[in-house]
Amino acid sequence: MRGPAGGDGYQLVQLNNGTHSLHSLAYGETFHPVIGPVAEAQALYVKQLRLRERLQKHAGDFVIWDVGLGAAANALTVLRATRDLACPIRLVSFDCTIEPLAFALQHADALGYFGGYETQVRAILEQHAIHFTDGARTVNWQFHLGDFPALLAAGTERRSPTRRASGSPSRHAGSETGAPSPHAILFDAFSPAKNPAMWTLPLFTNLFRRLDPQRPCALPTYSRSTIMRVTLLLAGFFVGVGHATGEKEETTIAANTLDLLTEPLDHRWLDRARRSHSAEPMVDSVYRIAPLAAESWEKLQAHPQFT
Ligand SMILES: C[S@@+](CC[C@H](N)C(=O)[O-])C[C@H]1O[C@@H](n2cnc3c(N)ncnc32)[C@H](O)[C@@H]1O
């Protein structure tokens, strides 16, 4: 990385390939550190989710959860890559701070991916919601400010069986329960070592419970670590090998149906996980490395993906 340009909690950094990204001073991490924001969002989400293909076949609103809105590179890249398709998009973004988005908008020229969406981003900054026509479709974009694990835990608790069955949960101010269940999730927290609260088994268990079993949903993430994959499996997801992104030679994709995975993890992976020194999910927000506990190994073996 080359020279940073200053800001409060964030810096603009130029990557070796000439593109720019944000660096968080508090976390000591760059948002998209190697290939840059747009290339990473294209590879990890647009391509991996086969988003255009799914939207072309989809009837009704296609719901995307954008976990870790940050500087909106993922959100805007997904919107731009699909704007010629007629399928309406419901985009639900989550973050515990709006600061990186405000900072990024001030550096829109260098970042290069805001073009044409500045008005909408300003609306998200100021009102946390906007409904607009974008190319061939409408977009309903909402932002939920707050601690994602806490929002999810509160939403899961409040979601009664009656609401779940109706598929139209009521809205709670400040809670994610007003958001419809997703068809796709862009999961982009900082790394497990720096941001462990976003990678725990309780979080992914609550996230899985929040999905509609009748609504196929996939979640790609840049991590390919054994601990992450075990966490997703024990939370209830099916888990597969994800594409290379140019930054990582392999990533991970999880889903609530095997149909959305091209290369599900197999028994060879399971054997390696059993021998790994770092496979036991984190249960709280303290980063910790440990081999699989006997109970987790039992549960993994009983997972429908391996039986
Ligand atoms: C790598 S950045 C996301 C980059 C973003 N997706 C983009 O395209 O610009 C990670 C984001 O996760 C958010 N985050 C970290 N911990 C969180 C939490 N507990 N709840 C909600 N958001 C959180 C951070 O504020 C940060 O914006």
The ligand as a Tripos MOL2 file, in Angstrom:
@<TRIPOS>MOLECULE
LIG
   27    29     1     0     0
SMALL
NO_CHARGES

@<TRIPOS>ATOM
      1 C1        -14.4890   -4.5330    5.9980 C.3       1 LIG1
      2 S1        -15.5970   -3.3080    6.5250 S.3       1 LIG1
      3 C2        -16.9190   -3.4330    5.3650 C.3       1 LIG1
      4 C3        -16.6330   -2.8730    4.0130 C.3       1 LIG1
      5 C4        -17.8870   -2.6800    3.1840 C.3       1 LIG1
      6 N1        -18.6160   -3.9010    2.9850 N.3       1 LIG1
      7 C5        -17.6340   -1.9960    1.8840 C.2       1 LIG1
      8 O1        -17.9910   -2.5590    0.8420 O.co2     1 LIG1
      9 O2        -17.1040   -0.8840    1.8890 O.co2     1 LIG1
     10 C6        -16.3550   -4.0330    7.9420 C.3       1 LIG1
     11 C7        -17.5360   -3.2680    8.4650 C.3       1 LIG1
     12 O3        -18.1230   -4.0410    9.5220 O.3       1 LIG1
     13 C8        -18.6470   -3.1360   10.4710 C.3       1 LIG1
     14 N2        -18.8160   -3.8090   11.7630 N.ar      1 LIG1
     15 C9        -17.8450   -4.2860   12.5830 C.ar      1 LIG1
     16 N3        -18.3710   -4.7780   13.7180 N.ar      1 LIG1
     17 C10       -19.7170   -4.6180   13.6130 C.ar      1 LIG1
     18 C11       -20.8160   -4.9070   14.4720 C.ar      1 LIG1
     19 N4        -20.6080   -5.4820   15.6630 N.pl3     1 LIG1
     20 N5        -22.0570   -4.6050   14.0490 N.ar      1 LIG1
     21 C12       -22.2610   -4.0330   12.8390 C.ar      1 LIG1
     22 N6        -21.2660   -3.7240   11.9820 N.ar      1 LIG1
     23 C13       -20.0080   -4.0060   12.3630 C.ar      1 LIG1
     24 C14       -17.5910   -2.0530   10.5250 C.3       1 LIG1
     25 O4        -18.0930   -0.8550   11.0850 O.3       1 LIG1
     26 C15       -17.1720   -1.9220    9.0730 C.3       1 LIG1
     27 O5        -17.8450   -0.8890    8.4040 O.3       1 LIG1
@<TRIPOS>BOND
     1     1     2 1
     2     2     3 1
     3     2    10 1
     4     3     4 1
     5     4     5 1
     6     5     6 1
     7     5     7 1
     8     7     8 2
     9     7     9 1
    10    10    11 1
    11    11    12 1
    12    11    26 1
    13    12    13 1
    14    13    14 1
    15    13    24 1
    16    14    15 ar
    17    14    23 ar
    18    15    16 ar
    19    16    17 ar
    20    17    18 ar
    21    17    23 ar
    22    18    19 1
    23    18    20 ar
    24    20    21 ar
    25    21    22 ar
    26    22    23 ar
    27    24    25 1
    28    24    26 1
    29    26    27 1
@<TRIPOS>SUBSTRUCTURE
     1 LIG1         1 GROUP 0 **** ****
